[in-house]
Amino acid sequence: MFGYFEALLRLGDPMKILAEESRLKSLNNLLNSVGFQEEIYEDFVDETISLLRGTAASIPCHDDGAALLASFNDAGLSNAIITHFRLITSAWMKNHAESYQPFLPDKSVDEYCGTSIEPYQVEIEHLGMNALIEAVINPAGMAVEILYLDRSEGNEVNSHRFELLGPDGQALNPHAPTIRLLYRP
C-alpha cells in the first residue's frame, strides 16, 4: 500500500488526495454492506485518513517522501492501514462474488476471504490482488504493473499491467500513475 500513497504524493495534488479521502470514506458503506461492524474497522480507517492528510500536508515541504516512509516503518500504523485495505478487498470480493467464485472451486468467496484476505500476515495472492486493484487502485486513476522475476529466457522482464480499459480494450489513461511491484516465485 506504500505505492498507493507514494503515487499520490508524487502527483503533488492535495485536491486529489482530498478526493481519495472522500472516496475511501465512502467505502465504509461497502464494509457495512457485507457485515463488518464499524467498531471493528473505524480505527483502521482513521489511520488511513490521517496518513492521507499527512501526505497532502507534506507536498509543499518537498520532503521526498521521508514522512511517508517513516509512517510505513511504524509497524502499528502500517499494519492498521494494511488491515483497512484488506477489509476493503474482502468486502469487494464478497460484493462481487460472482466474479471471483469461478476461481475458487474448493471454497466459497466468504471462506477464501476469511482465510486468505482478512488474516494478518497472509500474503496476497493473484485473486486478492485483482480485487484490491479493482476496489482501490483503478478507481483512484492509477495502474499497477507487476514485474515477474521468474527466470524466463531473454533479457526482458515479463510484466503485466492492470489499468482501467475502455470498451475498445485500450487504456483510458495510458499515462496513469503506476505502482510497480516485483514478483519472484
Secondary structure, 3 states (H helix, E strand, C coil): CHHHHHHHHHHCCHHHHHHHHHHHHHCHHHHHHCCCCHHHHHHHHHHHHHHHHHHHHHHHHCCCCHHHHHHHCCHHHHHHHHHHHHHHHHHHHHHCHHHHHHHCCCCCHHHHHHHHHCCCCCCCCHHHHHHHHHHHHHHHCCEEEEEECCCCCCCCCEEEEECCECCCCCECCCCCCEEEEEECC
